[in-house]
């Protein structure tokens, strides 16, 4: 946690408890930019109920205390009380119109959380008018349009964000996600590759690997899944994806290794049992196959997924029509309301 933030909070709390002015706090904050991104660390600090009470008390002492308004808006945003966050952000904009870029941006975030997209767009646009090179403003607009399913507009604004910040990893990822939704796998792959070049991440390798899978480039897919696993040896999604790709390549033993790893990491993962059951069936091991398919069916039922549980039944019938587990799983399915 930032030591300067801790000092600030100490002064606010102490001054309110003892009824003193918090001018010292304002001196500290006036040397910084208060209107900044709503980071997770800052949100976690400001949701503290004691801090919220302290800020309210500080405003009673000084109705123009923008420090307290700012911390309140962050706290209420963290508590998902967006109307109150908007109220205090609006007050800061009124008091400090000359420093309002991030305040408009953060108020836009609150409106976006409320699904009030028109007001969010208006605030993000206002932030960009104040600073035309504000990359986060363009990124936020892209995000709103993506939520509205206006994918062309979303791409336009994500691209703008990248123009003003070529190392904006999230903008590449989000634009890649939109290209993926549009079925433009090549552009999505390029964006994920750009993001990997800036900040390698196991999820990015997984996403790019899935694109290679879709395009039938299985060796490249396996390489990406393997990179993801190197970055996070407990990344079960990558083991699952790599195992499925090994099946497509006909390498059942390597696929088994990956599904075994998933089950070790997550014994309640139905997909791993189902896929391993399929492999056992292909290897002419019907008893082991039905055991896994039954286990997968039970786990799918616990997720209220009857459709996949029934798929397990059908697969068992094809693997070993005499297996007693078929009737046993069907009874479990009928028992579930």
NORNORNOR-V742285 format. One record per backbone hydrogen bond with DSSP energy under -0.5 kcal/mol. CO is the residue of the C=O (numbers start at 1). NH is the residue of the N-H. If there is no record, write none. Layout:
CO/NH
CO/NH
//
This chain:
2/6
3/7
4/8
5/9
6/10
7/11
8/12
9/13
10/14
11/15
12/16
13/17
14/18
15/20
16/19
22/26
23/27
24/28
25/29
26/30
27/31
28/31
29/32
32/34
34/36
37/39
39/43
40/44
41/45
42/46
43/47
45/48
48/52
49/53
50/54
51/55
52/56
53/57
54/58
55/59
56/60
57/61
58/62
62/65
64/66
65/69
66/70
67/71
68/72
69/73
70/74
71/75
72/76
73/77
74/78
75/79
76/81
77/80
80/82
81/85
82/86
83/87
84/88
85/89
86/90
87/91
88/92
89/93
90/94
91/95
92/96
96/99
97/100
100/104
101/105
102/106
103/107
104/108
105/109
106/110
107/111
108/112
109/113
110/114
111/116
112/115
115/117
116/120
117/121
118/122
119/123
120/124
121/125
122/126
123/127
124/128
125/129
126/130
127/131
131/134
133/135
134/137
134/138
135/139
136/140
137/141
138/142
139/143
140/144
141/145
142/146
143/147
144/148
145/150
146/149
149/151
150/154
151/155
152/156
153/157
154/158
155/159
156/160
157/161
158/162
159/163
160/164
161/165
165/168
167/169
168/171
168/172
169/173
170/174
171/175
172/176
173/177
174/178
175/179
176/180
177/181
178/182
179/184
180/183
183/185
184/188
185/189
186/190
187/191
188/192
189/193
190/194
191/195
192/196
193/197
194/198
195/199
201/205
202/206
203/207
204/208
205/209
206/210
207/211
208/212
209/213
210/214
211/215
212/217
213/216
216/218
217/221
218/222
219/223
220/224
221/225
222/226
223/227
224/228
225/229
226/230
227/231
228/232
232/235
234/236
235/238
235/239
236/240
237/241
238/242
239/243
240/244
241/245
242/246
243/247
244/248
245/249
246/251
247/250
250/252
251/255
252/256
253/257
254/258
255/259
256/260
257/261
258/262
259/263
260/264
261/265
262/266
266/269
268/270
269/273
270/274
271/275
272/276
273/277
274/278
275/279
276/280
277/281
278/282
279/283
280/285
281/284
285/289
286/290
287/291
288/292
289/293
290/294
291/295
292/296
293/297
294/298
295/299
296/300
297/301
298/302
299/303
300/303
300/305
301/304
304/306
305/309
306/310
307/311
308/312
309/313
310/314
311/315
312/316
313/317
314/318
315/319
316/320
320/323
323/326
323/327
324/328
325/329
326/330
327/331
328/332
329/333
330/334
331/335
332/336
//
